[in-house]
Amino acid sequence: MLLLKRIFRITLPWLGFSLAARYTPDRWIDLLWAVFLLSQIVISRRQLKAGNPMSWAATALLTCLFANGYFNLFPWVNDHATGLCFMTFALTACLSVLLGAPFTLSHAKASVPPQFWSNPLFIQINRVISLFWGLAYALDALIILLRGATAPVLSQVACMSCIVGAVVFSEYYPAQMRKRAAAAAATAS
């Protein structure tokens, strides 16, 4: 349950961001980026200190979006910010797994005793969860790309459903894997 709260707390501002970015008038976009950048830093300060790649990617992304909005470097970026965020998160999640440091490890370590951190099952569970999040973010990016402009409300609901699915998966997958491991250990004895 603690992992679910941590991931949801980090995800919730981005759900709000995607809605706000879609409906904020251009004259307020700089303020929106500044508010989200500051909230990202405050909410994710522990994950930033822990070196969580997703928190760092989100902070860097919001910094770039703020700078882009403030200096009006690439106007199309503001129009496609939600899709760019989801693409960035999908790439970050998948790269964290490929580089051997799944981004969910720092979340999981906050609720799992240190003696389990090097356990192959613990690491494998976090690889799968991180990849699942990467898939959810990639699907969100695809939804926004294909239907964001033509069906904004439906696309937002679909994106939120993907995120909720990833949150639920993050909660239940580790429990199921621990049950399987316990059952396998019991039958081996």
BAFI-3210 file (N, C-alpha, C; in Angstrom, 3 decimals, decimal comma, padded with zeros to 6 digits):
// residues 189
n [1|2|3|4|5|6|7|8|9|10|11|12|13|14|15|16|17|18|19|20|21|22|23|24|25|26|27|28|29|30|31|32|33|34|35|36|37|38|39|40|41|42|43|44|45|46|47|48|49|50|51|52|53|54|55|56|57|58|59|60|61|62|63|64|65|66|67|68|69|70|71|72|73|74|75|76|77|78|79|80|81|82|83|84|85|86|87|88|89|90|91|92|93|94|95|96|97|98|99|100|101|102|103|104|105|106|107|108|109|110|111|112|113|114|115|116|117|118|119|120|121|122|123|124|125|126|127|128|129|130|131|132|133|134|135|136|137|138|139|140|141|142|143|144|145|146|147|148|149|150|151|152|153|154|155|156|157|158|159|160|161|162|163|164|165|166|167|168|169|170|171|172|173|174|175|176|177|178|179|180|181|182|183|184|185|186|187|188|189]
n.u [000,814|001,986|003,821|002,035|000,846|003,069|003,801|001,414|001,221|003,303|002,474|-000,017|000,238|001,025|-001,137|-002,935|-001,463|-001,561|-004,236|-004,473|-002,586|-003,799|-006,076|-005,336|-005,140|-002,947|-001,718|-001,350|000,332|003,083|003,025|001,695|003,663|005,672|004,396|003,943|006,584|007,701|005,985|006,635|009,294|008,978|007,205|008,649|011,092|012,397|012,675|014,220|016,577|017,218|018,014|016,251|015,481|013,120|012,015|014,032|013,969|011,380|011,607|013,612|012,294|010,045|011,435|012,522|010,119|009,071|011,069|010,866|008,221|008,389|010,350|009,316|010,315|009,816|006,828|005,116|005,709|004,317|001,764|001,908|002,709|001,772|001,842|004,604|005,588|004,591|005,941|008,590|008,563|008,002|010,306|012,239|011,474|011,839|014,550|015,692|015,380|016,855|019,383|019,843|018,847|016,016|013,436|011,524|012,770|013,762|011,388|010,315|012,278|011,809|009,825|010,528|012,507|016,093|017,579|016,439|016,934|018,919|018,015|017,284|014,598|013,276|014,537|013,858|011,057|010,820|011,925|009,970|007,724|008,617|008,925|006,260|005,128|006,490|005,331|002,659|002,962|003,916|001,697|-000,092|001,136|000,777|-002,028|-002,571|-001,245|-002,692|-005,431|-005,650|-006,200|-008,612|-010,424|-010,432|-011,403|-012,098|-009,593|-008,114|-009,415|-008,839|-006,045|-005,750|-006,867|-004,949|-002,840|-003,968|-004,257|-001,539|-000,786|-002,371|-001,373|001,247|000,825|-000,320|001,161|003,772|002,911|001,680|003,873|005,483|003,857|003,924|006,647|006,864|005,183|006,566|008,909|007,848|006,947|009,346|010,576]
n.v [-001,191|001,211|001,644|002,061|004,496|006,201|006,137|007,017|009,553|010,822|010,611|011,879|014,809|014,967|014,051|016,093|018,123|017,372|017,800|020,539|021,676|021,249|022,881|025,445|028,893|030,517|032,823|032,261|030,150|030,191|030,661|028,336|026,348|027,136|026,749|023,971|023,059|023,902|022,482|019,885|019,703|020,043|017,916|015,700|015,698|013,822|011,625|012,787|013,262|010,621|009,896|009,056|008,222|008,882|011,000|012,896|013,167|014,196|016,640|017,918|018,003|019,645|021,985|022,581|022,915|025,126|027,059|027,050|027,958|030,458|031,848|031,481|029,715|027,401|027,268|025,096|023,182|023,777|023,146|020,422|019,395|017,518|015,023|014,965|014,816|012,291|010,670|011,156|010,107|007,412|006,661|007,166|005,351|002,868|003,032|003,141|000,541|-000,858|000,104|-001,114|-000,093|000,066|002,466|002,222|001,102|002,895|003,786|001,397|000,625|002,291|001,088|-001,502|-003,722|-003,283|-005,720|-007,125|-005,788|-006,539|-008,909|-011,179|-011,584|-009,306|-007,319|-008,184|-007,983|-005,203|-004,499|-005,481|-004,006|-001,379|-001,546|-002,012|000,429|002,007|001,045|001,830|004,628|004,972|004,113|006,085|008,325|007,642|007,626|010,351|011,458|010,357|010,897|013,132|015,790|015,558|014,234|015,287|014,982|012,264|011,166|012,018|010,638|008,029|008,070|008,532|006,172|004,326|005,071|004,583|001,825|001,104|001,872|000,149|-002,324|-002,058|-002,295|-004,842|-006,804|-007,291|-008,560|-010,871|-012,127|-012,603|-014,433|-016,564|-017,203|-017,974|-020,205|-021,847|-022,238|-023,607|-026,006|-027,007|-027,719]
n.w [000,000|000,689|-001,388|-003,471|-002,640|-002,772|-005,506|-006,657|-005,523|-006,811|-009,399|-009,538|-009,696|-012,367|-013,770|-013,223|-014,404|-017,134|-017,739|-017,086|-018,847|-021,250|-021,201|-020,442|-021,064|-023,431|-022,377|-019,701|-019,544|-018,840|-016,080|-015,324|-015,966|-014,164|-011,663|-011,751|-011,964|-009,498|-007,744|-008,485|-007,626|-004,848|-004,136|-005,025|-003,713|-002,016|-003,717|-005,696|-004,243|-003,780|-006,255|-008,200|-011,460|-012,872|-011,428|-011,756|-014,536|-014,856|-013,495|-014,991|-017,442|-016,856|-016,248|-018,752|-020,194|-018,855|-019,449|-022,240|-022,561|-021,327|-022,831|-025,295|-027,300|-028,923|-030,124|-030,753|-028,878|-026,525|-027,387|-027,625|-025,214|-023,278|-024,629|-025,170|-022,568|-021,732|-023,599|-022,850|-020,252|-020,815|-022,245|-020,258|-018,227|-019,548|-020,284|-017,745|-016,904|-018,861|-018,256|-015,900|-013,529|-012,462|-012,285|-010,293|-008,134|-006,149|-005,060|-004,064|-002,244|-000,158|001,265|001,717|003,598|003,967|003,709|001,659|-000,682|-002,534|-003,413|-006,001|-006,833|-005,867|-007,392|-009,990|-009,893|-009,755|-012,205|-013,980|-013,142|-013,674|-016,460|-017,122|-016,363|-018,223|-020,580|-020,117|-020,111|-022,739|-024,178|-023,352|-024,556|-027,230|-027,380|-026,889|-029,081|-031,247|-030,691|-029,082|-029,962|-031,346|-029,720|-026,901|-024,192|-024,018|-024,628|-022,401|-020,356|-021,157|-020,923|-018,168|-017,281|-018,106|-016,431|-013,910|-014,180|-014,225|-011,657|-010,090|-010,988|-010,036|-007,359|-006,939|-008,369|-007,101|-004,721|-005,707|-006,915|-004,679|-003,325|-005,156|-005,049|-002,382|-002,388|-004,163|-002,691|-000,532|-001,694|-002,531|-000,222]
ca.u [000,000|002,879|004,323|000,925|000,728|004,220|003,698|000,245|001,551|004,173|001,731|-001,166|000,476|001,122|-002,504|-003,423|-000,714|-002,050|-005,514|-004,240|-001,880|-004,759|-007,112|-004,815|-004,892|-001,524|-001,185|-001,095|001,121|004,335|002,684|001,409|004,932|006,366|003,693|004,212|007,997|007,861|005,300|007,424|010,467|008,525|006,638|009,623|012,407|013,044|013,041|015,338|017,759|017,528|018,518|015,244|015,563|011,846|011,891|014,969|013,450|010,215|012,080|014,284|011,265|009,297|012,334|012,555|008,810|008,981|011,959|010,275|007,048|008,791|011,074|008,568|011,284|009,142|005,403|004,474|005,953|003,193|000,601|002,121|003,435|001,334|002,424|006,051|005,816|004,388|007,046|009,783|008,422|008,120|011,731|012,962|011,157|012,482|016,010|016,108|015,463|017,986|020,619|019,954|018,396|014,598|013,083|010,674|013,584|013,828|010,071|010,171|013,223|011,240|008,881|011,051|013,728|017,341|018,107|015,834|017,231|019,751|017,342|016,943|013,157|012,979|015,017|013,036|009,726|010,926|012,106|008,668|006,865|009,126|008,557|004,814|004,916|006,960|004,283|001,497|003,298|003,971|000,308|-000,629|001,676|000,102|-003,411|-002,539|-000,840|-003,740|-006,777|-005,617|-006,826|-009,973|-011,280|-009,616|-011,917|-011,945|-008,172|-007,691|-009,960|-008,052|-004,715|-005,875|-007,110|-003,644|-002,080|-004,602|-003,869|-000,147|-000,760|-002,936|-000,384|002,375|000,425|-000,663|002,166|004,743|002,257|001,496|005,184|005,912|003,062|004,477|007,960|006,620|004,612|007,645|009,796|007,165|006,925|010,743|011,012]
ca.v [000,000|002,357|001,846|002,643|005,896|006,952|006,280|007,836|010,929|011,372|010,619|012,773|016,134|014,884|013,960|017,471|018,858|017,076|018,497|021,982|022,059|021,188|023,906|026,730|029,871|030,773|033,904|031,734|028,911|030,341|030,460|026,907|025,608|027,468|026,078|022,531|022,836|024,014|021,362|018,678|019,713|019,841|016,578|014,649|015,989|012,588|010,816|013,480|012,959|009,197|009,706|008,403|008,776|009,453|012,308|013,804|013,436|015,075|017,967|018,486|018,257|020,837|023,123|022,879|023,438|026,484|027,911|027,163|028,826|031,814|032,477|031,188|029,183|026,500|027,313|023,789|022,386|024,001|022,441|018,971|019,151|016,283|013,906|014,969|014,312|010,845|010,035|011,251|009,147|006,061|006,437|007,117|004,080|001,758|003,181|002,797|-000,923|-001,261|000,470|-001,917|000,644|000,390|003,659|001,887|000,628|003,862|003,771|000,138|000,599|003,063|000,263|-002,866|-003,735|-003,331|-007,064|-007,658|-004,937|-007,222|-010,159|-011,194|-011,447|-007,888|-006,577|-008,589|-007,372|-003,790|-004,419|-005,686|-002,857|-000,224|-001,752|-001,826|001,876|002,488|000,697|002,699|005,970|004,930|004,053|007,428|009,193|007,263|008,109|011,808|011,721|009,981|011,404|014,266|016,987|015,311|013,756|015,595|014,417|010,814|010,823|012,204|009,503|006,850|008,210|008,308|004,733|003,653|005,367|003,824|000,429|000,938|001,974|-001,104|-003,366|-001,845|-002,731|-006,263|-007,695|-007,782|-009,499|-012,138|-012,757|-013,114|-015,641|-017,634|-017,584|-018,697|-021,510|-022,635|-022,623|-024,603|-027,283|-027,476|-028,216]
ca.w [000,000|000,747|-002,746|-004,225|-002,244|-003,284|-006,962|-006,957|-005,143|-007,839|-010,658|-009,472|-010,288|-013,820|-014,287|-013,175|-015,417|-018,487|-017,895|-017,078|-020,067|-022,350|-021,132|-019,984|-022,138|-023,668|-021,539|-018,364|-019,644|-018,083|-014,672|-015,171|-015,924|-012,909|-010,568|-011,818|-011,664|-008,044|-007,079|-008,769|-006,747|-003,468|-003,985|-005,349|-003,154|-001,533|-004,876|-006,337|-003,427|-003,961|-007,616|-009,038|-012,821|-013,293|-010,782|-012,414|-015,883|-014,712|-013,111|-016,167|-018,441|-016,461|-016,397|-020,193|-020,588|-018,332|-020,258|-023,570|-022,468|-020,957|-023,936|-026,519|-028,248|-029,853|-029,756|-030,903|-027,674|-025,610|-027,927|-027,537|-023,960|-022,622|-025,372|-024,943|-021,206|-021,713|-024,342|-022,005|-019,162|-021,374|-022,520|-018,983|-017,560|-020,269|-020,159|-016,384|-016,858|-019,700|-017,578|-014,685|-012,340|-012,650|-011,512|-009,142|-007,010|-005,044|-004,415|-003,337|-001,122|000,954|002,031|001,826|004,419|003,182|003,451|000,438|-001,832|-003,533|-003,755|-007,431|-007,024|-005,650|-008,568|-011,129|-009,725|-010,108|-013,665|-014,621|-012,829|-014,428|-017,870|-017,222|-016,373|-019,529|-021,539|-019,852|-020,600|-024,206|-024,628|-023,144|-025,611|-028,474|-027,275|-027,064|-030,465|-032,194|-030,387|-028,168|-030,526|-031,834|-028,622|-025,721|-022,937|-024,126|-024,545|-021,017|-019,584|-021,538|-020,318|-016,722|-017,096|-018,218|-015,210|-012,827|-014,413|-013,803|-010,194|-009,576|-011,282|-009,124|-006,016|-006,840|-008,952|-006,113|-003,796|-006,426|-007,096|-003,365|-003,074|-006,009|-004,517|-001,123|-002,744|-004,744|-001,584|000,302|-002,402|-002,632|001,102]
c.u [000,865|003,449|003,254|000,786|001,865|004,114|002,532|000,524|002,432|003,424|000,612|-000,889|000,538|-000,237|-003,132|-002,754|-001,285|-003,390|-005,304|-003,558|-002,829|-005,689|-006,630|-004,616|-003,397|-000,941|-000,828|-000,143|002,432|004,105|002,404|002,703|005,660|005,721|003,992|005,668|008,230|007,180|006,053|008,621|010,057|008,055|007,697|010,984|013,124|013,511|014,189|016,631|018,199|018,051|017,536|015,234|014,257|011,644|012,818|014,487|012,269|010,645|012,773|013,267|010,474|010,151|012,399|011,225|008,619|009,828|011,381|009,064|007,424|009,445|010,400|009,494|010,621|007,656|004,698|004,659|004,802|001,951|000,695|002,820|003,050|001,927|003,926|006,393|005,671|005,495|008,328|009,728|008,559|009,591|012,535|012,726|011,889|014,004|016,493|016,244|016,675|019,331|020,793|019,547|016,936|014,161|012,228|011,484|013,592|012,486|009,942|011,089|012,706|010,309|009,338|012,351|014,993|017,861|017,528|016,236|018,083|019,165|016,942|015,444|012,731|013,366|014,175|011,635|009,777|011,228|010,762|007,757|007,318|008,784|007,055|004,470|005,362|005,932|003,061|001,767|003,364|002,564|-000,366|-000,145|000,987|-001,344|-003,463|-002,189|-001,988|-005,076|-006,808|-006,349|-008,282|-010,938|-010,567|-010,118|-011,743|-010,473|-007,646|-008,175|-009,152|-006,662|-004,757|-006,131|-005,815|-002,821|-002,651|-004,249|-002,444|-000,021|-001,268|-001,954|000,791|002,077|000,290|000,391|003,195|004,134|002,073|002,830|005,724|005,149|003,600|005,806|007,807|006,071|005,697|008,626|009,177|007,143|008,335|011,219|010,600]
c.v [001,265|002,678|002,509|004,131|006,732|007,183|007,178|009,306|011,588|011,494|011,654|014,166|016,089|014,700|015,352|018,330|018,628|017,747|020,008|022,449|022,116|022,402|025,278|027,668|030,183|031,824|033,423|030,531|029,003|030,107|028,984|026,107|025,872|026,755|024,578|022,203|022,889|022,859|020,057|018,591|019,426|018,405|015,488|014,843|014,738|011,720|011,465|013,193|011,505|008,902|009,017|009,030|009,411|010,834|013,332|014,148|014,403|016,501|018,658|018,860|019,518|022,096|023,552|023,461|024,863|027,439|028,116|028,101|030,270|032,550|032,256|030,690|028,348|026,448|025,959|022,913|022,550|023,249|020,932|018,564|017,832|015,060|013,812|014,449|012,798|010,111|010,040|010,237|007,708|005,728|006,317|005,793|002,918|001,831|002,821|001,289|-001,400|-000,962|-000,235|-001,217|001,042|001,524|003,342|001,388|001,618|003,975|002,536|000,078|001,371|002,217|-001,186|-002,816|-003,921|-004,738|-007,682|-006,905|-005,612|-008,569|-010,125|-011,041|-009,986|-007,058|-006,913|-007,982|-005,905|-003,582|-004,501|-004,485|-001,621|-000,345|-001,563|-000,334|002,469|002,223|001,595|004,111|006,013|004,886|005,419|008,386|008,909|007,760|009,612|012,161|011,476|010,664|012,638|015,493|016,762|014,853|014,010|014,967|012,904|010,411|010,997|011,055|008,238|006,899|007,964|006,841|003,940|003,856|004,589|002,339|000,165|001,001|000,667|-002,256|-003,271|-002,327|-004,256|-007,214|-008,180|-008,801|-010,866|-012,869|-013,312|-014,388|-016,815|-018,128|-018,387|-020,094|-022,408|-023,101|-023,693|-025,968|-027,863|-028,084|-029,605]
c.w [000,000|-000,634|-003,602|-003,908|-002,817|-004,789|-007,333|-006,627|-006,195|-009,171|-010,665|-010,040|-011,818|-014,465|-014,304|-014,229|-016,807|-018,753|-017,976|-018,362|-021,264|-022,369|-020,660|-021,175|-022,243|-022,739|-020,132|-018,375|-018,855|-016,591|-014,397|-015,061|-014,615|-011,725|-010,580|-011,542|-010,148|-007,308|-007,310|-007,824|-005,302|-003,253|-004,144|-004,697|-002,645|-002,697|-005,661|-005,578|-003,601|-005,367|-008,536|-010,427|-013,298|-012,680|-011,428|-013,817|-015,823|-014,376|-014,288|-017,242|-018,109|-016,547|-017,856|-020,666|-020,088|-019,182|-021,658|-023,563|-022,201|-022,127|-025,291|-027,640|-029,338|-029,492|-029,845|-029,665|-026,681|-026,078|-027,737|-026,238|-023,303|-023,311|-025,174|-023,547|-021,161|-022,468|-023,508|-020,875|-019,653|-021,632|-021,229|-018,265|-018,229|-020,178|-018,755|-016,231|-017,661|-019,035|-016,235|-013,402|-012,513|-011,721|-010,294|-007,948|-005,849|-004,330|-003,522|-002,123|000,082|001,812|002,214|002,637|003,565|002,872|002,170|-000,828|-002,902|-003,951|-005,233|-007,702|-006,860|-006,876|-009,792|-011,061|-010,155|-011,587|-014,375|-014,370|-013,618|-015,910|-018,087|-017,239|-017,704|-020,616|-021,363|-020,363|-022,128|-024,798|-024,463|-024,238|-026,949|-028,493|-027,536|-028,509|-031,438|-031,945|-029,492|-028,680|-030,905|-030,748|-027,298|-024,421|-022,930|-024,007|-023,121|-020,134|-019,889|-020,911|-018,818|-016,418|-017,191|-016,952|-014,032|-012,953|-013,958|-012,281|-009,569|-009,800|-010,306|-007,717|-005,939|-007,404|-007,920|-005,140|-004,454|-006,607|-005,777|-003,017|-003,887|-005,463|-003,227|-001,412|-003,332|-003,666|-000,711|-000,383|-002,544|-001,332|001,354]
res [m|l|l|l|k|r|i|f|r|i|t|l|p|w|l|g|f|s|l|a|a|r|y|t|p|d|r|w|i|d|l|l|w|a|v|f|l|l|s|q|i|v|i|s|r|r|q|l|k|a|g|n|p|m|s|w|a|a|t|a|l|l|t|c|l|f|a|n|g|y|f|n|l|f|p|w|v|n|d|h|a|t|g|l|c|f|m|t|f|a|l|t|a|c|l|s|v|l|l|g|a|p|f|t|l|s|h|a|k|a|s|v|p|p|q|f|w|s|n|p|l|f|i|q|i|n|r|v|i|s|l|f|w|g|l|a|y|a|l|d|a|l|i|i|l|l|r|g|a|t|a|p|v|l|s|q|v|a|c|m|s|c|i|v|g|a|v|v|f|s|e|y|y|p|a|q|m|r|k|r|a|a|a|a|a|a|t|a|s]
***
